[in-house]
Amino acid sequence: MHNTIFFDLSGRAKFRITGADRLRFLNGQITNDLRKASETSAIEACILNAKGKTDAHIYISASGDSFLVDAAADLREALKVRLERYVIADDVQIEDVTDQFSLFHVLSQQSPALEHERIVSVRRFAEPGWDIWGHAAQHHVWLQELSSRSALCDSDAAEVMRIEQGIPRWGRELTNDIIPIEANLEQRAIDYQKGCYIGQEVISRIKMSGQTNKRLCGLISLDDLPLQSGMKLAAPSAPGKEVGWITSATRSKRQEIALGYVKRGFTSANTRLAAASPSRRTAGGLDAFAEPLRLETGQNNSSRSGSASVSLKPSRCRCQYHANGRRA
């Protein structure tokens, strides 16, 4: 039995940033400090618009005289256009290298013992991990090699683990309407000490106030009724007022779990909420307890009718349960 797992991320969009001004230019576009990225360690960052909302969620590492960036496959065209929009008199070139590289990620405390490939330390989940960059033509070779050492985590299992850990995903929790702090990314992807970047004023203002309009939370269905993306959340204490929505949902072992945004004032522990599918006018189908996930702790954590209860709790990727089926 394998003690480690790995993911095939080769479908992600990939870009090579070159030119004498690449550091100054890219550092003025991202929320994290690019000076922390190296050839052996990648950083997580967001690219924002002037209103502080998210244009992209990316990972960046140095590679010789360039930076390598990877992002969700859906951003392949939009991200290149977004970056090139701000290249004016800069010596910067942005090359789409998506089809040139394979990309794997291994969850392990120790670096994989592989030769002739680029290995970069990066935290994509709650546990430490390693990205392995290789030539696309050798994808099948490295897939076989990694499969002999670790267990391949398919997309369905990866999605369950992501939701258990409260990791936001582009197109679900992360969209053009979301400010990174609302998705609990401040400890992972934001450096408050670096220089200016697009959208920084909004991020700094939120840091000073300590408040956001909403927060990403985790949900557990206590009555075991399925949750689904798009369900609306309401509070019995505020009849008729929508206080959030579900962004991702899945079944984790013996429980239905989800991620969703809950508005300010309703994210305290044991806040009772009601939820309903998007097709229903009233939100009376599910009862929920809300507690905001905090990713900085390192343990981020088709519907049928009827009543159910949901509890928002952070969790580790390998969940433990009591005999009654509740999460430990």
SESE-288476 format. One record per residue (C-alpha): residue in three letters; x, y, z. Coordinates in steps of 0.25 Angstrom, whole numbers, plus 5000, padded with zeros to 4 digits. Each point is the difference from the previous one (the first is absolute). Layout:
+-----+------+------+------+
: res :    X :    Y :    Z :
+-----+------+------+------+
: ala :    X :    Y :    Z :
...
+-----+------+------+------+
END
This chain:
+-----+------+------+------+
: res :    X :    Y :    Z :
+-----+------+------+------+
: met : 5000 : 5000 : 5000 :
: his : 5005 : 5014 : 4996 :
: asn : 5002 : 5010 : 5012 :
: thr : 5000 : 5012 : 4991 :
: ile : 4990 : 5005 : 4989 :
: phe : 5002 : 5009 : 4988 :
: phe : 4992 : 5008 : 4990 :
: asp : 5001 : 5002 : 4985 :
: leu : 4998 : 5015 : 4998 :
: ser : 5005 : 5000 : 4986 :
: gly : 4987 : 5006 : 4995 :
: arg : 5003 : 5013 : 5007 :
: ala : 5004 : 5013 : 4992 :
: lys : 5015 : 5003 : 5001 :
: phe : 5007 : 5012 : 4996 :
: arg : 5015 : 5004 : 4999 :
: ile : 5003 : 5015 : 5004 :
: thr : 5014 : 5005 : 4995 :
: gly : 5006 : 5013 : 4997 :
: ala : 5009 : 5010 : 5008 :
: asp : 4988 : 5006 : 5007 :
: arg : 4993 : 4987 : 5004 :
: leu : 5002 : 5001 : 5015 :
: arg : 4995 : 5014 : 5001 :
: phe : 4989 : 4999 : 4990 :
: leu : 4994 : 4987 : 5006 :
: asn : 5002 : 5004 : 5015 :
: gly : 4991 : 5012 : 4996 :
: gln : 4989 : 4991 : 4996 :
: ile : 4999 : 4990 : 5011 :
: thr : 4996 : 5000 : 5014 :
: asn : 5012 : 4992 : 5006 :
: asp : 5015 : 5004 : 5000 :
: leu : 5006 : 4994 : 4988 :
: arg : 5014 : 5001 : 5006 :
: lys : 4996 : 4988 : 5009 :
: ala : 4999 : 4991 : 4987 :
: ser : 5012 : 4992 : 4996 :
: glu : 5004 : 4989 : 4991 :
: thr : 4997 : 4990 : 5012 :
: ser : 4988 : 5007 : 5006 :
: ala : 4987 : 5005 : 4994 :
: ile : 4991 : 5011 : 5006 :
: glu : 4985 : 5001 : 4999 :
: ala : 4994 : 5013 : 4996 :
: cys : 4988 : 5007 : 4994 :
: ile : 4999 : 5010 : 4989 :
: leu : 4989 : 5011 : 5002 :
: asn : 4993 : 5011 : 4993 :
: ala : 5000 : 5014 : 5005 :
: lys : 4988 : 4997 : 5009 :
: gly : 5008 : 4989 : 5007 :
: lys : 4992 : 4989 : 4994 :
: thr : 5007 : 4987 : 4995 :
: asp : 5004 : 4999 : 4985 :
: ala : 5008 : 4988 : 5002 :
: his : 5006 : 4990 : 5011 :
: ile : 5014 : 4995 : 4997 :
: tyr : 5012 : 4993 : 5004 :
: ile : 5014 : 5006 : 4996 :
: ser : 5014 : 4995 : 5001 :
: ala : 5013 : 5005 : 4994 :
: ser : 5007 : 4992 : 4989 :
: gly : 5013 : 5005 : 4995 :
: asp : 4998 : 5014 : 4994 :
: ser : 4985 : 4999 : 5000 :
: phe : 4988 : 4997 : 5009 :
: leu : 4991 : 4988 : 4998 :
: val : 4985 : 5003 : 5003 :
: asp : 4989 : 4990 : 5001 :
: ala : 4985 : 5002 : 5001 :
: ala : 4986 : 4993 : 4998 :
: ala : 4998 : 4996 : 4986 :
: asp : 4988 : 5009 : 4998 :
: leu : 5010 : 5012 : 5001 :
: arg : 5009 : 4996 : 4989 :
: glu : 4996 : 5011 : 4991 :
: ala : 4995 : 5010 : 5010 :
: leu : 5012 : 5001 : 5008 :
: lys : 5010 : 5002 : 4989 :
: val : 4991 : 5012 : 4995 :
: arg : 4999 : 5005 : 5014 :
: leu : 5015 : 5001 : 5002 :
: glu : 5003 : 5005 : 4986 :
: arg : 4990 : 5012 : 5002 :
: tyr : 5010 : 5006 : 5010 :
: val : 5013 : 4997 : 4992 :
: ile : 5003 : 5014 : 4995 :
: ala : 5014 : 5004 : 4999 :
: asp : 5005 : 4988 : 5008 :
: asp : 5010 : 4990 : 4995 :
: val : 4991 : 4988 : 5003 :
: gln : 4995 : 4988 : 4991 :
: ile : 4989 : 4991 : 5004 :
: glu : 5000 : 4987 : 4993 :
: asp : 4989 : 4989 : 5001 :
: val : 5007 : 4987 : 5003 :
: thr : 4988 : 4992 : 5004 :
: asp : 5003 : 4989 : 4989 :
: gln : 5015 : 4999 : 5003 :
: phe : 4999 : 4995 : 5014 :
: ser : 4994 : 4989 : 5009 :
: leu : 4997 : 5004 : 5014 :
: phe : 4999 : 4990 : 5012 :
: his : 4998 : 5003 : 5015 :
: val : 5004 : 4990 : 5011 :
: leu : 4996 : 5002 : 5014 :
: ser : 5012 : 4996 : 5008 :
: gln : 5008 : 5006 : 5011 :
: gln : 5013 : 4996 : 4992 :
: ser : 5003 : 5004 : 4986 :
: pro : 4998 : 4989 : 4990 :
: ala : 5013 : 4993 : 4996 :
: leu : 4999 : 5002 : 4985 :
: glu : 5011 : 5004 : 4991 :
: his : 5000 : 5009 : 4988 :
: glu : 4987 : 5007 : 5003 :
: arg : 4997 : 5014 : 5007 :
: ile : 4995 : 4998 : 5014 :
: val : 4994 : 5012 : 5007 :
: ser : 4995 : 5000 : 5015 :
: val : 4986 : 5006 : 5000 :
: arg : 4988 : 4999 : 5009 :
: arg : 4987 : 4998 : 4992 :
: phe : 4992 : 4992 : 5011 :
: ala : 5001 : 5000 : 5015 :
: glu : 5012 : 4991 : 5000 :
: pro : 5014 : 5004 : 4994 :
: gly : 5002 : 4995 : 4985 :
: trp : 5009 : 5000 : 4988 :
: asp : 4998 : 5004 : 4986 :
: ile : 5007 : 4992 : 4989 :
: trp : 5001 : 5007 : 4987 :
: gly : 5004 : 4992 : 4988 :
: his : 5000 : 5000 : 4985 :
: ala : 4986 : 4997 : 4994 :
: ala : 5006 : 4989 : 4991 :
: gln : 5004 : 4993 : 5013 :
: his : 4987 : 5001 : 5007 :
: his : 4997 : 4985 : 4999 :
: val : 5014 : 4996 : 5005 :
: trp : 4998 : 5009 : 5012 :
: leu : 4986 : 4995 : 5003 :
: gln : 5005 : 4986 : 5000 :
: glu : 5012 : 5003 : 5009 :
: leu : 4991 : 5008 : 5010 :
: ser : 4990 : 4989 : 5000 :
: ser : 5010 : 4990 : 5004 :
: arg : 5003 : 5008 : 5012 :
: ser : 4987 : 5007 : 5004 :
: ala : 4985 : 4999 : 4998 :
: leu : 4994 : 5008 : 4989 :
: cys : 4989 : 5009 : 5006 :
: asp : 4989 : 5001 : 4989 :
: ser : 4992 : 5013 : 4998 :
: asp : 4988 : 4995 : 5009 :
: ala : 5009 : 4997 : 5012 :
: ala : 5007 : 5012 : 4998 :
: glu : 4988 : 5008 : 5000 :
: val : 4995 : 4994 : 5013 :
: met : 5013 : 5003 : 5007 :
: arg : 5000 : 5014 : 4995 :
: ile : 4986 : 5003 : 5006 :
: glu : 5004 : 4993 : 5013 :
: gln : 5012 : 5009 : 5001 :
: gly : 4993 : 5012 : 4996 :
: ile : 5009 : 5003 : 4989 :
: pro : 4993 : 5010 : 4990 :
: arg : 5000 : 4996 : 4985 :
: trp : 4999 : 5009 : 4988 :
: gly : 4986 : 5001 : 4994 :
: arg : 4994 : 4995 : 5013 :
: glu : 5005 : 5008 : 5012 :
: leu : 5009 : 5009 : 4992 :
: thr : 4993 : 5009 : 4990 :
: asn : 5001 : 5014 : 4994 :
: asp : 4990 : 5004 : 5011 :
: ile : 5009 : 4995 : 5012 :
: ile : 5010 : 5008 : 5008 :
: pro : 5012 : 4990 : 5004 :
: ile : 4998 : 5003 : 5015 :
: glu : 4985 : 4995 : 4999 :
: ala : 5006 : 4987 : 4996 :
: asn : 5009 : 4999 : 5012 :
: leu : 5012 : 5002 : 4991 :
: glu : 5007 : 5011 : 5008 :
: gln : 5010 : 4991 : 5007 :
: arg : 5003 : 4992 : 4987 :
: ala : 5000 : 5009 : 4989 :
: ile : 5001 : 5015 : 5005 :
: asp : 5013 : 5007 : 5005 :
: tyr : 4996 : 5013 : 5007 :
: gln : 5015 : 5005 : 5001 :
: lys : 5003 : 5000 : 4985 :
: gly : 4999 : 5012 : 4990 :
: cys : 4988 : 5004 : 4992 :
: tyr : 4992 : 4992 : 4991 :
: ile : 4987 : 5001 : 4993 :
: gly : 4988 : 4999 : 5010 :
: gln : 5009 : 5002 : 5012 :
: glu : 4992 : 5012 : 5006 :
: val : 4988 : 4991 : 5002 :
: ile : 5008 : 4989 : 5006 :
: ser : 5007 : 5010 : 5010 :
: arg : 4986 : 5006 : 5003 :
: ile : 4994 : 4987 : 5004 :
: lys : 5012 : 4996 : 5008 :
: met : 4999 : 5014 : 5008 :
: ser : 4985 : 4998 : 5003 :
: gly : 5001 : 4985 : 5003 :
: gln : 4987 : 4998 : 4993 :
: thr : 4995 : 4993 : 4987 :
: asn : 4986 : 5000 : 4994 :
: lys : 5000 : 4985 : 5000 :
: arg : 5009 : 4988 : 5003 :
: leu : 5003 : 4986 : 4995 :
: cys : 4994 : 4989 : 5009 :
: gly : 4999 : 4985 : 5001 :
: leu : 4987 : 4993 : 5001 :
: ile : 4996 : 4986 : 5005 :
: ser : 4986 : 4994 : 4998 :
: leu : 4996 : 4995 : 5013 :
: asp : 4988 : 4993 : 4995 :
: asp : 5008 : 4994 : 4988 :
: leu : 4991 : 5006 : 4989 :
: pro : 5009 : 5004 : 4988 :
: leu : 5005 : 5014 : 4999 :
: gln : 5002 : 5007 : 4986 :
: ser : 5007 : 5011 : 4994 :
: gly : 4991 : 5012 : 4999 :
: met : 4991 : 4998 : 5012 :
: lys : 4997 : 5013 : 5007 :
: leu : 5001 : 5002 : 5015 :
: ala : 4991 : 5008 : 5008 :
: ala : 4999 : 5003 : 5015 :
: pro : 4987 : 4998 : 5008 :
: ser : 5004 : 5012 : 5008 :
: ala : 4999 : 5008 : 4987 :
: pro : 4988 : 4994 : 4992 :
: gly : 5001 : 5002 : 4985 :
: lys : 5014 : 5005 : 5001 :
: glu : 5010 : 4992 : 4992 :
: val : 5013 : 4999 : 5008 :
: gly : 5009 : 4991 : 4991 :
: trp : 5001 : 4989 : 4990 :
: ile : 5007 : 4986 : 4998 :
: thr : 5011 : 5000 : 4990 :
: ser : 5005 : 4985 : 5000 :
: ala : 4994 : 4988 : 5006 :
: thr : 5003 : 4985 : 5001 :
: arg : 4999 : 4988 : 5009 :
: ser : 5012 : 4997 : 5010 :
: lys : 4999 : 4986 : 5006 :
: arg : 4987 : 5000 : 5007 :
: gln : 4996 : 5015 : 4999 :
: glu : 4996 : 5010 : 4990 :
: ile : 5009 : 5012 : 5000 :
: ala : 5001 : 5013 : 4993 :
: leu : 5007 : 5013 : 4999 :
: gly : 4993 : 5013 : 4999 :
: tyr : 5000 : 5015 : 5002 :
: val : 4993 : 5006 : 5013 :
: lys : 4997 : 5014 : 5002 :
: arg : 5006 : 5008 : 5011 :
: gly : 4992 : 4999 : 5013 :
: phe : 4996 : 4986 : 4997 :
: thr : 5014 : 4993 : 5001 :
: ser : 5001 : 4998 : 5015 :
: ala : 5000 : 4986 : 5005 :
: asn : 4986 : 4993 : 5002 :
: thr : 4993 : 5010 : 4991 :
: arg : 4988 : 4993 : 4995 :
: leu : 4997 : 5002 : 4985 :
: ala : 4990 : 4994 : 4990 :
: ala : 5004 : 4996 : 4986 :
: ala : 4992 : 4997 : 4988 :
: ser : 5003 : 4995 : 4985 :
: pro : 5001 : 5012 : 4990 :
: ser : 4986 : 4996 : 4994 :
: arg : 4993 : 5002 : 5013 :
: arg : 4994 : 5014 : 5004 :
: thr : 5001 : 4998 : 5015 :
: ala : 5012 : 4995 : 5008 :
: gly : 4994 : 4990 : 5009 :
: gly : 5006 : 4986 : 4996 :
: leu : 5013 : 5000 : 5008 :
: asp : 5004 : 5004 : 5014 :
: ala : 5015 : 5004 : 5002 :
: phe : 5010 : 5004 : 5010 :
: ala : 5010 : 5010 : 4995 :
: glu : 5015 : 5001 : 5004 :
: pro : 5010 : 5007 : 4991 :
: leu : 5012 : 4992 : 4995 :
: arg : 5014 : 5006 : 5002 :
: leu : 5009 : 4994 : 4990 :
: glu : 5012 : 5006 : 5008 :
: thr : 4999 : 4990 : 5011 :
: gly : 5005 : 4989 : 4990 :
: gln : 4988 : 4991 : 5001 :
: asn : 4990 : 5007 : 4991 :
: asn : 4991 : 4994 : 4999 :
: ser : 4928 : 4976 : 4947 :
: ser : 4992 : 5003 : 5013 :
: arg : 4988 : 4994 : 5005 :
: ser : 4989 : 5007 : 5008 :
: gly : 4999 : 4999 : 5016 :
: ser : 5007 : 5006 : 5012 :
: ala : 5014 : 4999 : 5003 :
: ser : 5011 : 5006 : 5009 :
: val : 5013 : 5006 : 4996 :
: ser : 5012 : 5003 : 5009 :
: leu : 5012 : 5009 : 4995 :
: lys : 5013 : 4994 : 5005 :
: pro : 5014 : 5000 : 4996 :
: ser : 5006 : 4986 : 4998 :
: arg : 5013 : 4993 : 4996 :
: cys : 5001 : 4992 : 4987 :
: arg : 4998 : 4987 : 5006 :
: cys : 4988 : 5002 : 5009 :
: gln : 4997 : 4991 : 5012 :
: tyr : 4986 : 4998 : 5005 :
: his : 4993 : 4996 : 5013 :
: ala : 4991 : 4988 : 5001 :
: asn : 4988 : 5008 : 4997 :
: gly : 5006 : 5005 : 4987 :
: arg : 5003 : 5014 : 5004 :
: arg : 5014 : 5006 : 4996 :
: ala : 5010 : 4998 : 5011 :
+-----+------+------+------+
END
